[in-house]
């Protein structure tokens, strides 16, 4: 019984934090990126990485082609690996 009450209070607290603006999506994403080392990037950031030599230029061109094919795609990087998500 105490566990259910505690879970309900915790849920209400999280909802209140989201509604009040303390827990917005960018803050949560930033915390996750910091903790895991995985960063969400745009095609422009991939282009910049290709120009700096961090990733092959062909990876950027492929990412651009896929983004034109499906605008809902987003990319995440970890180290020098690029992951494609639908």
PyMOL Python script that loads the backbone (N, CA, C, O; Angstrom):
from pymol import cmd

cmd.read_pdbstr("""\
ATOM      1  N   UNK A   1       0.823  -1.192   0.000  1.00  0.00           N
ATOM      2  CA  UNK A   1       0.000   0.000   0.000  1.00  0.00           C
ATOM      3  C   UNK A   1       0.866   1.253   0.000  1.00  0.00           C
ATOM      4  O   UNK A   1       0.598   2.204  -0.735  1.00  0.00           O
ATOM      5  N   UNK A   2       1.924   1.247   0.846  1.00  0.00           N
ATOM      6  CA  UNK A   2       2.808   2.410   0.905  1.00  0.00           C
ATOM      7  C   UNK A   2       3.531   2.615  -0.422  1.00  0.00           C
ATOM      8  O   UNK A   2       3.790   3.748  -0.830  1.00  0.00           O
ATOM      9  N   UNK A   3       3.854   1.515  -1.087  1.00  0.00           N
ATOM     10  CA  UNK A   3       4.538   1.597  -2.378  1.00  0.00           C
ATOM     11  C   UNK A   3       3.682   2.266  -3.439  1.00  0.00           C
ATOM     12  O   UNK A   3       4.184   3.049  -4.245  1.00  0.00           O
ATOM     13  N   UNK A   4       2.385   1.957  -3.442  1.00  0.00           N
ATOM     14  CA  UNK A   4       1.473   2.564  -4.411  1.00  0.00           C
ATOM     15  C   UNK A   4       1.313   4.055  -4.152  1.00  0.00           C
ATOM     16  O   UNK A   4       1.257   4.852  -5.088  1.00  0.00           O
ATOM     17  N   UNK A   5       1.240   4.426  -2.883  1.00  0.00           N
ATOM     18  CA  UNK A   5       1.107   5.846  -2.533  1.00  0.00           C
ATOM     19  C   UNK A   5       2.375   6.596  -2.938  1.00  0.00           C
ATOM     20  O   UNK A   5       2.307   7.684  -3.509  1.00  0.00           O
ATOM     21  N   UNK A   6       3.519   6.009  -2.641  1.00  0.00           N
ATOM     22  CA  UNK A   6       4.789   6.633  -2.995  1.00  0.00           C
ATOM     23  C   UNK A   6       4.927   6.769  -4.509  1.00  0.00           C
ATOM     24  O   UNK A   6       5.395   7.794  -5.004  1.00  0.00           O
ATOM     25  N   UNK A   7       4.526   5.748  -5.233  1.00  0.00           N
ATOM     26  CA  UNK A   7       4.571   5.788  -6.690  1.00  0.00           C
ATOM     27  C   UNK A   7       3.640   6.864  -7.236  1.00  0.00           C
ATOM     28  O   UNK A   7       4.000   7.568  -8.179  1.00  0.00           O
ATOM     29  N   UNK A   8       2.451   7.001  -6.659  1.00  0.00           N
ATOM     30  CA  UNK A   8       1.509   8.040  -7.079  1.00  0.00           C
ATOM     31  C   UNK A   8       2.043   9.434  -6.817  1.00  0.00           C
ATOM     32  O   UNK A   8       1.916  10.320  -7.662  1.00  0.00           O
ATOM     33  N   UNK A   9       2.643   9.635  -5.644  1.00  0.00           N
ATOM     34  CA  UNK A   9       3.225  10.944  -5.312  1.00  0.00           C
ATOM     35  C   UNK A   9       4.382  11.256  -6.252  1.00  0.00           C
ATOM     36  O   UNK A   9       4.520  12.390  -6.711  1.00  0.00           O
ATOM     37  N   UNK A  10       5.210  10.263  -6.540  1.00  0.00           N
ATOM     38  CA  UNK A  10       6.321  10.456  -7.462  1.00  0.00           C
ATOM     39  C   UNK A  10       5.817  10.807  -8.862  1.00  0.00           C
ATOM     40  O   UNK A  10       6.379  11.680  -9.522  1.00  0.00           O
ATOM     41  N   UNK A  11       4.767  10.133  -9.312  1.00  0.00           N
ATOM     42  CA  UNK A  11       4.167  10.446 -10.612  1.00  0.00           C
ATOM     43  C   UNK A  11       3.629  11.856 -10.669  1.00  0.00           C
ATOM     44  O   UNK A  11       3.835  12.563 -11.655  1.00  0.00           O
ATOM     45  N   UNK A  12       2.934  12.277  -9.613  1.00  0.00           N
ATOM     46  CA  UNK A  12       2.413  13.648  -9.565  1.00  0.00           C
ATOM     47  C   UNK A  12       3.541  14.672  -9.556  1.00  0.00           C
ATOM     48  O   UNK A  12       3.427  15.730 -10.174  1.00  0.00           O
ATOM     49  N   UNK A  13       4.620  14.363  -8.864  1.00  0.00           N
ATOM     50  CA  UNK A  13       5.770  15.261  -8.831  1.00  0.00           C
ATOM     51  C   UNK A  13       6.383  15.416 -10.220  1.00  0.00           C
ATOM     52  O   UNK A  13       6.717  16.528 -10.629  1.00  0.00           O
ATOM     53  N   UNK A  14       6.530  14.330 -10.934  1.00  0.00           N
ATOM     54  CA  UNK A  14       7.088  14.385 -12.289  1.00  0.00           C
ATOM     55  C   UNK A  14       6.171  15.168 -13.219  1.00  0.00           C
ATOM     56  O   UNK A  14       6.648  15.981 -14.010  1.00  0.00           O
ATOM     57  N   UNK A  15       4.862  14.937 -13.136  1.00  0.00           N
ATOM     58  CA  UNK A  15       3.906  15.692 -13.956  1.00  0.00           C
ATOM     59  C   UNK A  15       3.995  17.175 -13.634  1.00  0.00           C
ATOM     60  O   UNK A  15       3.973  18.007 -14.541  1.00  0.00           O
ATOM     61  N   UNK A  16       4.095  17.516 -12.348  1.00  0.00           N
ATOM     62  CA  UNK A  16       4.203  18.927 -11.954  1.00  0.00           C
ATOM     63  C   UNK A  16       5.479  19.551 -12.506  1.00  0.00           C
ATOM     64  O   UNK A  16       5.460  20.690 -12.974  1.00  0.00           O
ATOM     65  N   UNK A  17       6.597  18.808 -12.456  1.00  0.00           N
ATOM     66  CA  UNK A  17       7.857  19.328 -12.989  1.00  0.00           C
ATOM     67  C   UNK A  17       7.778  19.562 -14.493  1.00  0.00           C
ATOM     68  O   UNK A  17       8.311  20.551 -14.996  1.00  0.00           O
ATOM     69  N   UNK A  18       7.123  18.666 -15.206  1.00  0.00           N
ATOM     70  CA  UNK A  18       6.975  18.825 -16.656  1.00  0.00           C
ATOM     71  C   UNK A  18       6.097  20.020 -16.971  1.00  0.00           C
ATOM     72  O   UNK A  18       6.442  20.834 -17.828  1.00  0.00           O
ATOM     73  N   UNK A  19       4.960  20.137 -16.286  1.00  0.00           N
ATOM     74  CA  UNK A  19       4.025  21.239 -16.540  1.00  0.00           C
ATOM     75  C   UNK A  19       4.653  22.579 -16.177  1.00  0.00           C
ATOM     76  O   UNK A  19       4.458  23.564 -16.889  1.00  0.00           O
ATOM     77  N   UNK A  20       5.396  22.629 -15.093  1.00  0.00           N
ATOM     78  CA  UNK A  20       5.979  23.901 -14.656  1.00  0.00           C
ATOM     79  C   UNK A  20       7.183  24.309 -15.496  1.00  0.00           C
ATOM     80  O   UNK A  20       7.632  25.451 -15.399  1.00  0.00           O
ATOM     81  N   UNK A  21       7.710  23.418 -16.308  1.00  0.00           N
ATOM     82  CA  UNK A  21       8.804  23.765 -17.199  1.00  0.00           C
ATOM     83  C   UNK A  21      10.181  23.388 -16.698  1.00  0.00           C
ATOM     84  O   UNK A  21      11.171  23.610 -17.395  1.00  0.00           O
ATOM     85  N   UNK A  22      10.266  22.827 -15.510  1.00  0.00           N
ATOM     86  CA  UNK A  22      11.575  22.434 -14.997  1.00  0.00           C
ATOM     87  C   UNK A  22      12.138  21.234 -15.752  1.00  0.00           C
ATOM     88  O   UNK A  22      13.351  21.129 -15.936  1.00  0.00           O
ATOM     89  N   UNK A  23      11.274  20.342 -16.183  1.00  0.00           N
ATOM     90  CA  UNK A  23      11.709  19.167 -16.940  1.00  0.00           C
ATOM     91  C   UNK A  23      11.221  19.290 -18.374  1.00  0.00           C
ATOM     92  O   UNK A  23      10.228  18.658 -18.736  1.00  0.00           O
ATOM     93  N   UNK A  24      11.885  20.081 -19.193  1.00  0.00           N
ATOM     94  CA  UNK A  24      11.492  20.134 -20.593  1.00  0.00           C
ATOM     95  C   UNK A  24      12.310  19.117 -21.380  1.00  0.00           C
ATOM     96  O   UNK A  24      13.297  18.584 -20.874  1.00  0.00           O
ATOM     97  N   UNK A  25      11.907  18.853 -22.601  1.00  0.00           N
ATOM     98  CA  UNK A  25      12.506  17.787 -23.391  1.00  0.00           C
ATOM     99  C   UNK A  25      13.985  18.031 -23.646  1.00  0.00           C
ATOM    100  O   UNK A  25      14.776  17.088 -23.616  1.00  0.00           O
ATOM    101  N   UNK A  26      14.373  19.271 -23.895  1.00  0.00           N
ATOM    102  CA  UNK A  26      15.783  19.534 -24.178  1.00  0.00           C
ATOM    103  C   UNK A  26      16.657  19.291 -22.951  1.00  0.00           C
ATOM    104  O   UNK A  26      17.787  18.820 -23.082  1.00  0.00           O
ATOM    105  N   UNK A  27      16.149  19.606 -21.767  1.00  0.00           N
ATOM    106  CA  UNK A  27      16.908  19.359 -20.540  1.00  0.00           C
ATOM    107  C   UNK A  27      17.088  17.865 -20.312  1.00  0.00           C
ATOM    108  O   UNK A  27      18.174  17.412 -19.952  1.00  0.00           O
ATOM    109  N   UNK A  28      16.025  17.107 -20.522  1.00  0.00           N
ATOM    110  CA  UNK A  28      16.095  15.650 -20.347  1.00  0.00           C
ATOM    111  C   UNK A  28      17.046  15.046 -21.371  1.00  0.00           C
ATOM    112  O   UNK A  28      17.866  14.195 -21.027  1.00  0.00           O
ATOM    113  N   UNK A  29      16.945  15.484 -22.641  1.00  0.00           N
ATOM    114  CA  UNK A  29      17.844  14.974 -23.677  1.00  0.00           C
ATOM    115  C   UNK A  29      19.289  15.306 -23.359  1.00  0.00           C
ATOM    116  O   UNK A  29      20.178  14.476 -23.551  1.00  0.00           O
ATOM    117  N   UNK A  30      19.529  16.520 -22.873  1.00  0.00           N
ATOM    118  CA  UNK A  30      20.886  16.930 -22.529  1.00  0.00           C
ATOM    119  C   UNK A  30      21.453  16.057 -21.415  1.00  0.00           C
ATOM    120  O   UNK A  30      22.618  15.661 -21.469  1.00  0.00           O
ATOM    121  N   UNK A  31      20.650  15.759 -20.421  1.00  0.00           N
ATOM    122  CA  UNK A  31      21.106  14.904 -19.317  1.00  0.00           C
ATOM    123  C   UNK A  31      21.410  13.494 -19.806  1.00  0.00           C
ATOM    124  O   UNK A  31      22.402  12.892 -19.395  1.00  0.00           O
ATOM    125  N   UNK A  32      20.567  12.973 -20.673  1.00  0.00           N
ATOM    126  CA  UNK A  32      20.787  11.628 -21.223  1.00  0.00           C
ATOM    127  C   UNK A  32      22.051  11.610 -22.072  1.00  0.00           C
ATOM    128  O   UNK A  32      22.848  10.675 -21.986  1.00  0.00           O
ATOM    129  N   UNK A  33      22.237  12.656 -22.906  1.00  0.00           N
ATOM    130  CA  UNK A  33      23.428  12.726 -23.746  1.00  0.00           C
ATOM    131  C   UNK A  33      24.692  12.799 -22.902  1.00  0.00           C
ATOM    132  O   UNK A  33      25.700  12.176 -23.237  1.00  0.00           O
ATOM    133  N   UNK A  34      24.646  13.553 -21.817  1.00  0.00           N
ATOM    134  CA  UNK A  34      25.808  13.674 -20.940  1.00  0.00           C
ATOM    135  C   UNK A  34      26.112  12.345 -20.256  1.00  0.00           C
ATOM    136  O   UNK A  34      27.275  11.961 -20.134  1.00  0.00           O
ATOM    137  N   UNK A  35      25.089  11.654 -19.817  1.00  0.00           N
ATOM    138  CA  UNK A  35      25.287  10.403 -19.080  1.00  0.00           C
ATOM    139  C   UNK A  35      25.766   9.266 -19.977  1.00  0.00           C
ATOM    140  O   UNK A  35      26.595   8.458 -19.559  1.00  0.00           O
ATOM    141  N   UNK A  36      25.255   9.194 -21.205  1.00  0.00           N
ATOM    142  CA  UNK A  36      25.560   8.057 -22.069  1.00  0.00           C
ATOM    143  C   UNK A  36      26.631   8.336 -23.104  1.00  0.00           C
ATOM    144  O   UNK A  36      27.236   7.398 -23.623  1.00  0.00           O
ATOM    145  N   UNK A  37      26.882   9.595 -23.420  1.00  0.00           N
ATOM    146  CA  UNK A  37      27.842   9.931 -24.467  1.00  0.00           C
ATOM    147  C   UNK A  37      27.250   9.874 -25.854  1.00  0.00           C
ATOM    148  O   UNK A  37      27.970  10.034 -26.840  1.00  0.00           O
ATOM    149  N   UNK A  38      25.948   9.648 -25.952  1.00  0.00           N
ATOM    150  CA  UNK A  38      25.267   9.607 -27.245  1.00  0.00           C
ATOM    151  C   UNK A  38      24.612  10.960 -27.470  1.00  0.00           C
ATOM    152  O   UNK A  38      23.872  11.440 -26.611  1.00  0.00           O
ATOM    153  N   UNK A  39      24.877  11.582 -28.622  1.00  0.00           N
ATOM    154  CA  UNK A  39      24.376  12.918 -28.905  1.00  0.00           C
ATOM    155  C   UNK A  39      23.504  12.889 -30.155  1.00  0.00           C
ATOM    156  O   UNK A  39      23.865  12.269 -31.155  1.00  0.00           O
ATOM    157  N   UNK A  40      22.351  13.563 -30.094  1.00  0.00           N
ATOM    158  CA  UNK A  40      21.489  13.712 -31.259  1.00  0.00           C
ATOM    159  C   UNK A  40      22.010  14.877 -32.088  1.00  0.00           C
ATOM    160  O   UNK A  40      22.244  15.964 -31.560  1.00  0.00           O
ATOM    161  N   UNK A  41      22.192  14.652 -33.390  1.00  0.00           N
ATOM    162  CA  UNK A  41      22.754  15.683 -34.258  1.00  0.00           C
ATOM    163  C   UNK A  41      21.861  15.904 -35.469  1.00  0.00           C
ATOM    164  O   UNK A  41      21.064  15.042 -35.840  1.00  0.00           O
ATOM    165  N   UNK A  42      22.010  17.072 -36.076  1.00  0.00           N
ATOM    166  CA  UNK A  42      21.290  17.393 -37.305  1.00  0.00           C
ATOM    167  C   UNK A  42      22.195  17.083 -38.496  1.00  0.00           C
ATOM    168  O   UNK A  42      23.371  16.759 -38.334  1.00  0.00           O
ATOM    169  N   UNK A  43      21.625  17.189 -39.690  1.00  0.00           N
ATOM    170  CA  UNK A  43      22.404  16.956 -40.902  1.00  0.00           C
ATOM    171  C   UNK A  43      23.495  18.021 -41.028  1.00  0.00           C
ATOM    172  O   UNK A  43      24.600  17.727 -41.483  1.00  0.00           O
ATOM    173  N   UNK A  44      23.187  19.254 -40.625  1.00  0.00           N
ATOM    174  CA  UNK A  44      24.192  20.319 -40.688  1.00  0.00           C
ATOM    175  C   UNK A  44      25.378  20.015 -39.775  1.00  0.00           C
ATOM    176  O   UNK A  44      26.525  20.279 -40.137  1.00  0.00           O
ATOM    177  N   UNK A  45      25.106  19.466 -38.604  1.00  0.00           N
ATOM    178  CA  UNK A  45      26.200  19.094 -37.701  1.00  0.00           C
ATOM    179  C   UNK A  45      27.020  17.945 -38.283  1.00  0.00           C
ATOM    180  O   UNK A  45      28.236  17.894 -38.102  1.00  0.00           O
ATOM    181  N   UNK A  46      26.352  17.019 -38.986  1.00  0.00           N
ATOM    182  CA  UNK A  46      27.085  15.943 -39.653  1.00  0.00           C
ATOM    183  C   UNK A  46      27.979  16.510 -40.748  1.00  0.00           C
ATOM    184  O   UNK A  46      29.100  16.040 -40.946  1.00  0.00           O
ATOM    185  N   UNK A  47      27.481  17.527 -41.462  1.00  0.00           N
ATOM    186  CA  UNK A  47      28.290  18.166 -42.505  1.00  0.00           C
ATOM    187  C   UNK A  47      29.536  18.799 -41.889  1.00  0.00           C
ATOM    188  O   UNK A  47      30.638  18.667 -42.422  1.00  0.00           O
ATOM    189  N   UNK A  48      29.350  19.479 -40.774  1.00  0.00           N
ATOM    190  CA  UNK A  48      30.478  20.112 -40.096  1.00  0.00           C
ATOM    191  C   UNK A  48      31.485  19.056 -39.624  1.00  0.00           C
ATOM    192  O   UNK A  48      32.695  19.257 -39.723  1.00  0.00           O
ATOM    193  N   UNK A  49      30.981  17.946 -39.118  1.00  0.00           N
ATOM    194  CA  UNK A  49      31.867  16.870 -38.676  1.00  0.00           C
ATOM    195  C   UNK A  49      32.638  16.278 -39.852  1.00  0.00           C
ATOM    196  O   UNK A  49      33.810  15.927 -39.716  1.00  0.00           O
ATOM    197  N   UNK A  50      31.975  16.165 -41.016  1.00  0.00           N
ATOM    198  CA  UNK A  50      32.645  15.644 -42.207  1.00  0.00           C
ATOM    199  C   UNK A  50      33.735  16.605 -42.672  1.00  0.00           C
ATOM    200  O   UNK A  50      34.813  16.175 -43.083  1.00  0.00           O
ATOM    201  N   UNK A  51      33.453  17.908 -42.606  1.00  0.00           N
ATOM    202  CA  UNK A  51      34.455  18.896 -43.003  1.00  0.00           C
ATOM    203  C   UNK A  51      35.654  18.889 -42.060  1.00  0.00           C
ATOM    204  O   UNK A  51      36.779  19.158 -42.483  1.00  0.00           O
ATOM    205  N   UNK A  52      35.419  18.584 -40.784  1.00  0.00           N
ATOM    206  CA  UNK A  52      36.507  18.520 -39.801  1.00  0.00           C
ATOM    207  C   UNK A  52      37.249  17.186 -39.855  1.00  0.00           C
ATOM    208  O   UNK A  52      38.278  17.022 -39.200  1.00  0.00           O
ATOM    209  N   UNK A  53      36.730  16.232 -40.633  1.00  0.00           N
ATOM    210  CA  UNK A  53      37.384  14.937 -40.765  1.00  0.00           C
ATOM    211  C   UNK A  53      37.034  13.940 -39.682  1.00  0.00           C
ATOM    212  O   UNK A  53      37.694  12.908 -39.558  1.00  0.00           O
ATOM    213  N   UNK A  54      36.012  14.224 -38.896  1.00  0.00           N
ATOM    214  CA  UNK A  54      35.617  13.307 -37.822  1.00  0.00           C
ATOM    215  C   UNK A  54      34.856  12.101 -38.354  1.00  0.00           C
ATOM    216  O   UNK A  54      34.939  11.013 -37.784  1.00  0.00           O
ATOM    217  N   UNK A  55      34.119  12.286 -39.438  1.00  0.00           N
ATOM    218  CA  UNK A  55      33.394  11.191 -40.091  1.00  0.00           C
ATOM    219  C   UNK A  55      33.670  11.285 -41.590  1.00  0.00           C
ATOM    220  O   UNK A  55      33.991  12.367 -42.082  1.00  0.00           O
ATOM    221  N   UNK A  56      33.554  10.183 -42.325  1.00  0.00           N
ATOM    222  CA  UNK A  56      33.747  10.250 -43.775  1.00  0.00           C
ATOM    223  C   UNK A  56      32.667  11.109 -44.442  1.00  0.00           C
ATOM    224  O   UNK A  56      31.524  11.156 -43.989  1.00  0.00           O
ATOM    225  N   UNK A  57      33.052  11.781 -45.519  1.00  0.00           N
ATOM    226  CA  UNK A  57      32.118  12.645 -46.235  1.00  0.00           C
ATOM    227  C   UNK A  57      30.953  11.834 -46.808  1.00  0.00           C
ATOM    228  O   UNK A  57      29.835  12.338 -46.913  1.00  0.00           O
ATOM    229  N   UNK A  58      31.215  10.584 -47.177  1.00  0.00           N
ATOM    230  CA  UNK A  58      30.167   9.728 -47.737  1.00  0.00           C
ATOM    231  C   UNK A  58      29.054   9.475 -46.721  1.00  0.00           C
ATOM    232  O   UNK A  58      27.889   9.337 -47.095  1.00  0.00           O
ATOM    233  N   UNK A  59      29.408   9.414 -45.452  1.00  0.00           N
ATOM    234  CA  UNK A  59      28.401   9.226 -44.402  1.00  0.00           C
ATOM    235  C   UNK A  59      27.474  10.432 -44.365  1.00  0.00           C
ATOM    236  O   UNK A  59      26.258  10.281 -44.242  1.00  0.00           O
ATOM    237  N   UNK A  60      28.049  11.637 -44.472  1.00  0.00           N
ATOM    238  CA  UNK A  60      27.227  12.853 -44.512  1.00  0.00           C
ATOM    239  C   UNK A  60      26.315  12.846 -45.726  1.00  0.00           C
ATOM    240  O   UNK A  60      25.130  13.157 -45.605  1.00  0.00           O
ATOM    241  N   UNK A  61      26.843  12.496 -46.897  1.00  0.00           N
ATOM    242  CA  UNK A  61      26.020  12.496 -48.121  1.00  0.00           C
ATOM    243  C   UNK A  61      24.886  11.480 -48.012  1.00  0.00           C
ATOM    244  O   UNK A  61      23.763  11.754 -48.434  1.00  0.00           O
ATOM    245  N   UNK A  62      25.175  10.311 -47.448  1.00  0.00           N
ATOM    246  CA  UNK A  62      24.139   9.301 -47.254  1.00  0.00           C
ATOM    247  C   UNK A  62      23.076   9.804 -46.280  1.00  0.00           C
ATOM    248  O   UNK A  62      21.882   9.598 -46.498  1.00  0.00           O
ATOM    249  N   UNK A  63      23.511  10.463 -45.208  1.00  0.00           N
ATOM    250  CA  UNK A  63      22.570  11.007 -44.224  1.00  0.00           C
ATOM    251  C   UNK A  63      21.684  12.070 -44.856  1.00  0.00           C
ATOM    252  O   UNK A  63      20.483  12.119 -44.592  1.00  0.00           O
ATOM    253  N   UNK A  64      22.272  12.919 -45.688  1.00  0.00           N
ATOM    254  CA  UNK A  64      21.501  13.954 -46.377  1.00  0.00           C
ATOM    255  C   UNK A  64      20.481  13.327 -47.315  1.00  0.00           C
ATOM    256  O   UNK A  64      19.332  13.766 -47.365  1.00  0.00           O
ATOM    257  N   UNK A  65      20.889  12.305 -48.058  1.00  0.00           N
ATOM    258  CA  UNK A  65      19.981  11.603 -48.966  1.00  0.00           C
ATOM    259  C   UNK A  65      18.816  10.986 -48.194  1.00  0.00           C
ATOM    260  O   UNK A  65      17.662  11.115 -48.604  1.00  0.00           O
ATOM    261  N   UNK A  66      19.113  10.316 -47.083  1.00  0.00           N
ATOM    262  CA  UNK A  66      18.058   9.692 -46.281  1.00  0.00           C
ATOM    263  C   UNK A  66      17.136  10.738 -45.657  1.00  0.00           C
ATOM    264  O   UNK A  66      15.935  10.501 -45.527  1.00  0.00           O
ATOM    265  N   UNK A  67      17.681  11.888 -45.272  1.00  0.00           N
ATOM    266  CA  UNK A  67      16.870  12.958 -44.672  1.00  0.00           C
ATOM    267  C   UNK A  67      15.919  13.539 -45.714  1.00  0.00           C
ATOM    268  O   UNK A  67      14.778  13.871 -45.391  1.00  0.00           O
ATOM    269  N   UNK A  68      16.373  13.665 -46.954  1.00  0.00           N
ATOM    270  CA  UNK A  68      15.495  14.148 -48.023  1.00  0.00           C
ATOM    271  C   UNK A  68      14.406  13.128 -48.328  1.00  0.00           C
ATOM    272  O   UNK A  68      13.277  13.495 -48.653  1.00  0.00           O
ATOM    273  N   UNK A  69      14.746  11.854 -48.222  1.00  0.00           N
ATOM    274  CA  UNK A  69      13.787  10.777 -48.442  1.00  0.00           C
ATOM    275  C   UNK A  69      12.716  10.746 -47.351  1.00  0.00           C
ATOM    276  O   UNK A  69      11.535  10.555 -47.641  1.00  0.00           O
ATOM    277  N   UNK A  70      13.132  10.934 -46.098  1.00  0.00           N
ATOM    278  CA  UNK A  70      12.225  10.862 -44.956  1.00  0.00           C
ATOM    279  C   UNK A  70      12.632  11.922 -43.931  1.00  0.00           C
ATOM    280  O   UNK A  70      13.595  11.721 -43.191  1.00  0.00           O
ATOM    281  N   UNK A  71      11.909  13.058 -43.876  1.00  0.00           N
ATOM    282  CA  UNK A  71      12.287  14.144 -42.962  1.00  0.00           C
ATOM    283  C   UNK A  71      12.164  13.789 -41.475  1.00  0.00           C
ATOM    284  O   UNK A  71      12.675  14.527 -40.633  1.00  0.00           O
ATOM    285  N   UNK A  72      11.503  12.686 -41.135  1.00  0.00           N
ATOM    286  CA  UNK A  72      11.333  12.305 -39.727  1.00  0.00           C
ATOM    287  C   UNK A  72      12.541  11.573 -39.153  1.00  0.00           C
ATOM    288  O   UNK A  72      12.576  11.278 -37.958  1.00  0.00           O
ATOM    289  N   UNK A  73      13.520  11.283 -39.982  1.00  0.00           N
ATOM    290  CA  UNK A  73      14.719  10.579 -39.530  1.00  0.00           C
ATOM    291  C   UNK A  73      15.559  11.511 -38.665  1.00  0.00           C
ATOM    292  O   UNK A  73      15.649  12.709 -38.934  1.00  0.00           O
ATOM    293  N   UNK A  74      16.172  10.951 -37.625  1.00  0.00           N
ATOM    294  CA  UNK A  74      17.150  11.722 -36.868  1.00  0.00           C
ATOM    295  C   UNK A  74      18.376  10.856 -36.620  1.00  0.00           C
ATOM    296  O   UNK A  74      18.320   9.628 -36.694  1.00  0.00           O
ATOM    297  N   UNK A  75      19.465  11.516 -36.330  1.00  0.00           N
ATOM    298  CA  UNK A  75      20.751  10.843 -36.208  1.00  0.00           C
ATOM    299  C   UNK A  75      21.318  11.031 -34.812  1.00  0.00           C
ATOM    300  O   UNK A  75      21.152  12.082 -34.192  1.00  0.00           O
ATOM    301  N   UNK A  76      21.980  10.007 -34.336  1.00  0.00           N
ATOM    302  CA  UNK A  76      22.684  10.081 -33.058  1.00  0.00           C
ATOM    303  C   UNK A  76      24.106   9.608 -33.298  1.00  0.00           C
ATOM    304  O   UNK A  76      24.356   8.716 -34.109  1.00  0.00           O
ATOM    305  N   UNK A  77      25.025  10.220 -32.582  1.00  0.00           N
ATOM    306  CA  UNK A  77      26.424   9.825 -32.715  1.00  0.00           C
ATOM    307  C   UNK A  77      26.964   9.395 -31.361  1.00  0.00           C
ATOM    308  O   UNK A  77      26.567   9.910 -30.315  1.00  0.00           O
ATOM    309  N   UNK A  78      27.867   8.451 -31.411  1.00  0.00           N
ATOM    310  CA  UNK A  78      28.602   8.045 -30.214  1.00  0.00           C
ATOM    311  C   UNK A  78      30.027   7.770 -30.679  1.00  0.00           C
ATOM    312  O   UNK A  78      30.281   6.820 -31.420  1.00  0.00           O
ATOM    313  N   UNK A  79      30.938   8.603 -30.239  1.00  0.00           N
ATOM    314  CA  UNK A  79      32.310   8.505 -30.735  1.00  0.00           C
ATOM    315  C   UNK A  79      32.340   8.944 -32.185  1.00  0.00           C
ATOM    316  O   UNK A  79      31.972  10.074 -32.503  1.00  0.00           O
ATOM    317  N   UNK A  80      32.776   8.058 -33.065  1.00  0.00           N
ATOM    318  CA  UNK A  80      32.782   8.380 -34.488  1.00  0.00           C
ATOM    319  C   UNK A  80      31.769   7.544 -35.264  1.00  0.00           C
ATOM    320  O   UNK A  80      31.856   7.444 -36.487  1.00  0.00           O
ATOM    321  N   UNK A  81      30.810   6.945 -34.565  1.00  0.00           N
ATOM    322  CA  UNK A  81      29.774   6.147 -35.214  1.00  0.00           C
ATOM    323  C   UNK A  81      28.479   6.942 -35.292  1.00  0.00           C
ATOM    324  O   UNK A  81      28.091   7.610 -34.334  1.00  0.00           O
ATOM    325  N   UNK A  82      27.812   6.865 -36.447  1.00  0.00           N
ATOM    326  CA  UNK A  82      26.552   7.569 -36.670  1.00  0.00           C
ATOM    327  C   UNK A  82      25.441   6.529 -36.733  1.00  0.00           C
ATOM    328  O   UNK A  82      25.532   5.548 -37.472  1.00  0.00           O
ATOM    329  N   UNK A  83      24.391   6.758 -35.948  1.00  0.00           N
ATOM    330  CA  UNK A  83      23.245   5.848 -35.914  1.00  0.00           C
ATOM    331  C   UNK A  83      22.034   6.552 -36.499  1.00  0.00           C
ATOM    332  O   UNK A  83      21.792   7.726 -36.219  1.00  0.00           O
ATOM    333  N   UNK A  84      21.280   5.837 -37.308  1.00  0.00           N
ATOM    334  CA  UNK A  84      20.095   6.356 -37.981  1.00  0.00           C
ATOM    335  C   UNK A  84      18.860   5.835 -37.267  1.00  0.00           C
ATOM    336  O   UNK A  84      18.740   4.635 -37.020  1.00  0.00           O
ATOM    337  N   UNK A  85      17.927   6.748 -36.931  1.00  0.00           N
ATOM    338  CA  UNK A  85      16.688   6.361 -36.265  1.00  0.00           C
ATOM    339  C   UNK A  85      15.501   6.868 -37.066  1.00  0.00           C
ATOM    340  O   UNK A  85      15.506   7.996 -37.557  1.00  0.00           O
ATOM    341  N   UNK A  86      14.498   6.035 -37.192  1.00  0.00           N
ATOM    342  CA  UNK A  86      13.270   6.428 -37.902  1.00  0.00           C
ATOM    343  C   UNK A  86      12.254   6.964 -36.941  1.00  0.00           C
ATOM    344  O   UNK A  86      11.157   7.345 -37.352  1.00  0.00           O
TER     345      UNK A  86
END
""", "prot")
cmd.dss("prot")
cmd.show_as("cartoon", "prot")
cmd.util.cbc("prot")
cmd.orient("prot")
